Amino acid sequence: MRIGELSRLTGASVRSLRYYEEQGLLRPLRRPSGYREYRQPDAATVRGIRLMLAAGLNTATISELLPCMTDDGEALAPSCSGMLPDLHRERERLSNAAADLLAARDRLDTLIQTTSQLDPADPSECDAVTAPR
């Protein structure tokens, strides 16, 4: 199948499919004309890539994990327990990022609360605030 058909089948944009190829995640056949030729298993690979991207994994990690995935008929599924250390590492990275975001939100809540306690009738409080851009 050609790239447009794979795009329609998987919901991945043509641009994303080209990016996956650049990253070594997809390896389509090339016709003599230069057109990419995808096989049916490539659709499962794309769905697996998208699942792992949605889980917060980067393409370098996905590249390491793809050899441990097999097509279960609908999508890619883990096929070796050797993936566990990588998955645990990525989960820890995401947990840390989530904690950082929550801490930033808490600081913003403090700013909002402090600001809401100011007297809105006192225009001198806003002298340092610039007009919206």
N, C-alpha and C positions, 0 to 999 in steps of 0.2 A: 504494500500500500504506500501511497505517497504521503508527504508530510501533512497536507491539508486533511486527509482522511484520518490520520492518526490524531490530529488535533481535535477533530469533531468527535472521534470515538472516546477520547480521554478527557476532554475539556481543557487540556493544556494548550496554551497559545503556541502558534508556530514559532514565535520568538523564544519561548521557554524550551521548546523541543530542540531548537538549535543550540541554546545555552547548555542543555543537558549533554548534548553531543560534544560541545567544546570542553566540558568538564570531564569527559570520558565516561559518563553515566549511560549513554546510549551509543550504540555502534551500528548505525544503519549500513546496509550494503549501498554501494554506489553503482549506478548504471553507467554505461559508457558516455551517456549524455551529461553525466555529473549529477543527475537527480538522485536524491536519497530514496532508498527503497526499504521500508520497514516491514517487519514480519509480525504476525499476530502476538508472539510472546513479548514484543516491544511494548504493546499496550499495557500488559500487566506490569512491566518494568516501570513505565511512566506513572501508573497509578501508585506503585510502591514508592517511587521517588517523591511524588506529591504528598503521600501520607507522611513520609519521614520529614519532608520540609515543613509540613503543617505541625509536626511534633517538635519543631524547633531545631532540627538537625541541619548542619550546614552541608554543602555538597562534598566537602573533603571527607567528612564522617560518613556520609551516604556512600561514597565511593568505596570506603573500607567495608561497609556493611552489606552492600549489594551481593557480593559473592556468597554470603551466608543466607540469602533469601531464595526461596523457590516459588514457582507459580502454583498456586493451589486451585487453579481453574478460574478464579475471579480476580485475584490480586496476588501480590507477593506476600509471603508469610515467612517468618523466621524459621530456619532449618538447622541451626547449630547453636548450642549454648555458649559458644565462644564469643557471641555478641554481647553477653551480659555485662562484662566490665565496661565496654564502650557505652552501652545504654545507661548504665548506672552513672558513669562519668557525665554524660550529657544531661541526665536528670538533675544531677547536683549543680551543674552549670546553670540550668534553667531555674532551679530553686533559688540560687544566689541572685540571679537577675530579677526574679520576682520579688525577693526580699528588698533589693535595692529600690525597685519601683514603689513598693509599699512604703518604704521609709521616705522617699521623695514626696509621695502623696500626703503622708502625715505632716511633713514640713509645710507643704502647701496649705493643708487644713489649718495649721497654726497661723500662717500668714492671713488666711481668709478670716479666721476668728478675730485676730488682733485688729485687722483693718475694719471689720464690721463694728467694732466697738468705738471707732473714732466718730467725732461729731461731724455729721455731713454738712452742717450749717457753717462750719469754719473753713472758708476757702483758702486760708493760709496753709492748711495742711496739705494742699494739693499743688503748691507752687512748684515742687520739684518734679511733678508728674508731667510728662510730655503729652501732647495731643495725639490721638490715634493717627496712625500712618495711612 
